[in-house]
Amino acid sequence: MKKPIDLKHLAARNEQLIISLLRKHGPMSQAQLRKMASLSSSTASYIVGRLRSKQLITETQGKSKNRGPKPVLVTINPTGCFAIGIEINPNTAIVGLFDFTGRSIEEITTPLANNHSPQNVCNIIEINLRGLLAKHDIAPDSLAGIGVALSGSITPDGTVELSSPLAWKSVPLKKLLQNRLPAPVTICTTRVRLLAEMEIEPDASYDNVLYLNIADGVGSHVIIDGKLLHGSANRTGEIGHIIVTPNGPTCGCGHKGCLEAIISAPAITKKMQKDIANGTSTTLTKTLTPEDTPQLAIEKLAQAAKENDPYALSIRTFIADHFAQAAAIAINFCDPEIIIIAGYLSKHFYPHLKAAIEKSFPTNVYDSETRKIKIKPAKATKNPLTTGAAITILQNTTKP
């Protein structure tokens, strides 16, 4: 027996499809939308009417070189609704307000210092979120939702089972925030930064993509045959937890010798501070301080490398060689067409990371001579997690 068609669900799906097309291609006529969405004329007209009544689209007179009536162009209404995108990392909590086109209106960054407690983080998020809404005169019921992105293992109910960078275990983050905030909360993994990348980088739309990130942690995201991989427990891509140095430094996950515990920005910062304390000769002795955040420490390392400080150059090589080793493992597994390298550490050392990966091809990558793999830097470099978290909300929004 066939199940009856759920007309309400079908209409919502078609609304999301129309919004998605407008988001990707910009203003279009109803005829163009109908053709691209493979809808009948009556269905397209009905869906556009629904979106118009919800004030999610606007219609303007287009231009035409031909005689006769000018086309009416449908476009997304930027103020139709709004979304909040949030990033939580070991150094800061970033709260961003986005309009319905995905454009960032304003972002507030608050240092966490050494207080990573869920209570403190939730307090900061609530204060900054309500402040943004008040400042821009946006009613809470205009929010489509709130996306929160962080590095870690997230359960379907929004519990952070483990976040190595934050040292969180079994934190019911969605529940904690939902009790405080005025719109539905979605807890996202760092995979959402791929959404931010695809907004501005067409190459991210390849069918087979390996996205490598090196910053406060080390991780990857993988698209195979056009599908983003998640895994049975939503943990695909954890290359930062490949053991590269048995009995090496203890990682936030509890294991020893993880890649993340060796070349992430916090790990490199600790290594430099330890080496300097043990008498290593370097110009960083004069610039690096115990109070430096990992991001600032990496900036100082990059500057010292530019000045050809031998120690800084050796650290840069140390990072690149370990990164290339892990990248080769990932390449052999997922067979990408393109590798996108992201993260604030890579921003300073991208040419060297790329060169190290390419150098490893003949010895570490299977059948490397027949592969044609592009390597590019990420273009979504300004808070891609807040953008990706907001887009996650907006892509699933058409209002009831």
C-alpha positions in Angstrom: 0.0 0.0 0.0 1.4 3.4 -1.0 1.9 6.0 1.6 -0.2 9.2 1.0 1.8 12.2 -0.2 2.7 14.6 2.6 1.7 17.8 0.9 3.0 20.0 3.7 6.4 18.3 3.7 6.5 18.5 -0.1 5.7 22.3 0.0 8.4 22.9 2.6 11.0 21.0 0.5 10.1 23.0 -2.6 10.4 26.2 -0.7 13.9 25.2 0.5 14.8 24.3 -3.1 13.7 27.7 -4.4 15.6 29.5 -1.6 18.6 27.4 -2.3 18.6 28.3 -6.0 18.2 32.0 -5.2 21.1 31.8 -2.7 23.4 30.1 -5.2 22.5 31.9 -8.4 21.0 35.3 -7.3 17.8 37.0 -8.7 15.9 34.9 -11.2 12.6 35.1 -13.0 9.8 32.7 -11.9 10.2 30.9 -15.3 13.9 30.3 -14.6 13.2 29.0 -11.1 10.5 26.7 -12.5 13.0 25.3 -15.0 15.9 24.9 -12.6 13.7 23.3 -9.9 11.9 21.1 -12.4 8.5 22.3 -11.1 5.3 22.8 -13.0 4.2 26.3 -13.7 1.4 26.2 -11.2 3.6 24.6 -8.5 6.3 27.2 -9.0 3.7 30.0 -8.8 2.2 28.5 -5.6 5.7 28.2 -3.9 6.7 31.7 -4.8 3.4 32.9 -3.5 4.0 31.1 -0.2 7.5 32.6 0.1 6.2 36.1 -0.7 3.5 35.8 2.0 6.2 34.9 4.5 8.3 37.9 3.3 11.3 35.7 2.6 11.5 36.9 -1.0 11.1 40.2 -2.9 10.1 40.8 -6.5 11.5 43.6 -8.7 11.1 44.5 -12.3 14.0 43.2 -14.3 15.6 44.5 -17.5 15.0 43.2 -21.0 16.6 44.0 -24.4 13.4 42.7 -26.2 10.1 44.5 -26.6 7.2 43.5 -24.4 6.8 43.0 -20.7 9.9 43.0 -18.6 10.5 40.0 -16.4 9.8 40.0 -12.7 12.9 38.9 -10.8 12.6 37.0 -7.5 15.3 37.5 -4.9 15.9 36.7 -1.3 14.7 39.3 1.2 17.7 39.9 3.4 15.5 40.9 6.3 13.1 38.1 5.9 14.6 36.4 8.9 18.0 36.2 10.7 20.3 33.6 12.1 23.0 33.5 14.8 26.3 31.7 14.1 28.5 30.9 17.1 32.0 29.5 17.4 33.5 28.2 20.7 37.2 27.6 20.7 39.8 27.5 23.5 40.6 31.2 23.2 37.3 32.9 22.4 33.6 32.7 22.0 32.4 34.4 18.8 28.8 35.4 18.3 27.7 36.6 14.8 24.4 38.0 13.5 23.6 37.1 9.9 20.8 38.1 7.5 18.8 35.7 5.4 21.3 36.0 2.5 24.0 34.7 4.8 25.7 38.1 5.0 27.4 38.9 8.3 25.9 41.9 10.0 28.2 42.0 13.0 30.3 39.6 15.1 31.4 39.9 18.7 34.5 38.1 19.9 35.1 37.6 23.6 38.3 36.1 25.1 37.7 33.1 27.4 41.1 33.5 29.1 41.5 30.2 31.1 37.8 29.9 32.0 36.4 27.3 29.6 33.6 26.2 31.9 30.3 25.6 30.1 28.6 28.0 32.5 31.0 30.9 31.6 30.8 30.1 27.9 27.0 30.1 28.0 26.9 33.4 30.0 29.1 35.1 27.4 27.0 33.7 24.5 23.7 34.9 26.0 24.9 38.4 26.8 26.5 39.0 23.4 23.5 37.4 21.5 20.9 39.6 23.3 23.2 42.6 22.9 23.4 42.1 19.1 19.6 41.7 18.8 19.0 44.9 20.8 21.7 46.9 18.9 20.2 46.0 15.5 16.6 46.2 16.7 15.8 42.6 15.7 12.9 40.9 17.5 13.8 37.4 18.9 10.9 35.9 16.8 12.7 37.0 13.7 15.5 34.5 14.4 15.3 31.4 12.3 17.7 29.7 14.7 21.0 29.6 16.4 23.9 27.5 15.2 26.8 26.7 17.5 30.0 25.2 16.1 32.9 23.7 18.0 35.5 21.0 17.7 34.4 17.7 19.3 32.2 14.7 19.2 28.5 15.8 19.2 25.6 13.5 19.9 22.2 13.9 18.0 20.7 15.5 21.1 23.4 18.2 21.2 25.6 16.8 23.9 29.4 17.4 23.6 30.7 14.0 24.4 34.3 15.0 24.1 36.0 18.2 23.0 39.8 17.9 23.3 40.6 21.6 22.7 38.0 22.7 25.4 38.6 19.7 27.7 34.9 19.1 27.8 33.3 15.7 28.5 29.6 14.9 28.5 28.4 18.6 28.3 24.7 18.9 27.4 25.4 22.1 25.5 22.2 22.3 23.5 20.1 21.9 26.7 22.2 24.5 28.6 21.8 27.1 25.8 18.2 26.3 24.8 17.2 27.2 28.4 18.7 30.7 28.0 18.2 31.7 24.3 15.2 32.9 22.4 15.4 30.6 19.3 16.0 26.9 18.5 19.6 25.9 19.0 21.6 23.5 16.8 25.0 22.2 17.9 27.3 21.7 14.9 30.6 20.0 14.3 33.4 21.9 12.5 32.2 20.4 9.2 30.1 23.5 8.8 33.2 25.4 7.8 32.8 23.6 4.4 29.5 25.4 4.0 31.2 28.7 4.5 33.9 27.7 1.9 31.3 26.7 -0.7 29.7 30.1 -0.4 32.7 31.8 -1.9 34.9 29.0 -3.4 33.5 27.1 -6.4 36.3 24.4 -6.0 34.7 23.3 -2.7 31.9 22.0 -4.8 34.0 19.3 -6.4 32.7 15.8 -5.9 35.8 14.6 -4.0 37.2 17.0 -1.6 39.7 16.7 1.3 39.5 19.7 3.6 42.4 19.9 6.1 42.4 22.3 9.0 45.2 23.1 11.4 44.6 25.7 14.1 43.6 25.0 17.8 43.2 21.4 16.7 44.0 19.3 13.6 41.1 17.8 11.6 39.7 17.0 8.2 36.4 16.9 6.4 35.8 14.6 3.4 33.4 14.8 0.5 33.3 11.6 -1.6 31.1 11.3 -4.7 29.4 14.6 -3.8 28.5 13.5 -0.3 29.9 14.9 3.0 30.9 11.9 5.2 29.8 11.8 8.8 30.2 8.2 10.0 28.2 6.1 12.3 29.1 8.3 15.3 29.6 11.6 13.5 33.4 11.3 13.9 34.7 11.1 10.3 37.9 13.0 9.6 39.6 12.9 13.0 43.2 12.9 11.5 44.3 14.9 14.5 44.0 11.8 16.5 46.2 9.6 14.4 49.1 8.4 16.6 52.3 9.7 15.0 54.6 9.5 17.9 53.9 6.6 20.3 54.3 7.6 23.9 54.5 11.2 22.8 52.7 14.2 24.4 49.3 13.5 26.0 46.5 14.8 23.8 43.2 16.3 25.1 41.5 13.1 24.1 43.6 11.1 26.6 45.9 9.3 24.2 49.6 9.9 23.7 51.3 11.0 20.5 48.3 12.3 18.6 49.1 14.6 15.6 47.0 17.3 17.4 49.2 17.0 20.5 52.2 17.6 18.3 51.5 20.2 15.6 48.3 22.1 16.6 48.9 25.7 17.5 48.6 25.1 21.3 51.0 22.2 21.0 53.5 24.2 19.0 53.2 27.1 21.5 54.0 24.7 24.4 56.9 23.3 22.5 58.5 26.7 21.8 58.0 27.8 25.4 59.6 24.6 26.7 62.5 24.8 24.2 63.2 28.4 25.1 63.1 27.6 28.8 65.7 24.9 28.1 68.1 27.4 26.5 67.3 27.1 22.8 68.9 30.0 20.9 66.3 32.0 19.0 65.0 35.5 18.4 61.7 34.2 19.8 63.3 34.5 23.3 62.7 38.2 23.1 59.2 38.2 21.7 57.4 35.1 22.9 55.7 35.4 26.3 53.9 32.9 28.6 50.7 35.1 28.2 50.6 34.8 24.4 47.6 33.0 23.0 48.4 30.2 20.5 47.3 32.5 17.7 49.6 35.2 18.7 52.4 32.8 19.3 52.1 31.4 15.8 52.2 35.0 14.4 55.4 35.5 16.2 56.8 32.2 14.9 55.9 33.2 11.3 57.6 36.5 11.7 60.8 34.9 13.1 60.7 32.4 10.2 60.5 35.3 7.7 63.6 36.8 9.4 65.3 33.4 8.8 65.7 32.5 12.4 67.1 28.9 12.3 65.0 27.7 15.2 61.8 29.1 13.7 62.6 27.6 10.3 63.1 24.2 12.0 59.7 24.5 13.7 58.1 25.4 10.4 59.6 22.3 8.8 58.6 20.1 11.8 55.0 21.2 11.3 55.0 20.8 7.5 56.5 17.3 7.6 54.1 15.9 10.2 51.2 17.6 8.4 52.2 16.0 5.1 52.5 12.6 6.7 48.9 12.7 7.9 47.7 14.3 4.6 49.2 11.3 2.6 47.2 8.9 4.8 44.0 10.8 4.1 44.8 11.0 0.4 45.2 7.2 0.2 41.9 6.8 1.9 39.6 9.2 0.2 41.2 9.8 -3.3 40.4 13.6 -3.5 40.4 15.8 -6.6 41.2 18.8 -4.5 42.8 19.5 -1.1 41.8 22.7 0.7 44.1 23.7 3.5 42.5 25.9 6.2 43.1 27.2 9.7 45.0 30.2 11.2 48.2 28.2 11.4 48.1 27.3 7.7 47.4 30.9 6.9 51.1 31.7 7.8 52.7 28.5 6.4 50.5 27.5 3.5 53.3 27.4 0.8 55.4 25.2 3.0 52.5 22.9 3.9 51.6 22.5 0.2 55.2 21.9 -0.8 55.6 19.3 1.9 52.4 17.4 0.8 53.6 17.5 -2.8 57.1 16.3 -1.8 55.5 13.3 0.0 53.6 12.2 -3.0 56.3 9.9 -4.6 57.0 8.0 -1.3 53.8 8.2 0.7 50.9 8.3 -1.8 49.8 5.2 -3.7 50.0 5.5 -7.5 50.9 9.1 -7.2 52.1 9.5 -10.8 48.5 9.1 -12.2 46.8 11.4 -9.7 46.0 15.0 -10.5 45.2 16.6 -7.2 44.8 20.4 -6.8 45.9 22.0 -3.5 44.5 25.3 -2.6 44.2 27.5 0.5 40.8 28.0 2.0 39.2 31.3 1.0 36.7 31.4 3.9 39.3 32.6 6.4 37.3 35.1 8.6 35.5 33.1 11.2 34.3 30.3 8.9 32.7 28.4 11.8 30.3 31.2 12.6 29.4 31.6 9.0 29.0 27.9 8.5 26.9 27.5 11.6 24.6 30.4 10.4 24.3 28.9 6.9 23.3 25.5 8.5 20.4 27.3 10.0 19.4 29.3 7.0 19.6 26.4 4.6 16.9 24.6 6.5 14.7 27.7 7.0 11.5 28.6 5.2 9.4 29.5 8.3 6.2 27.6 9.2 
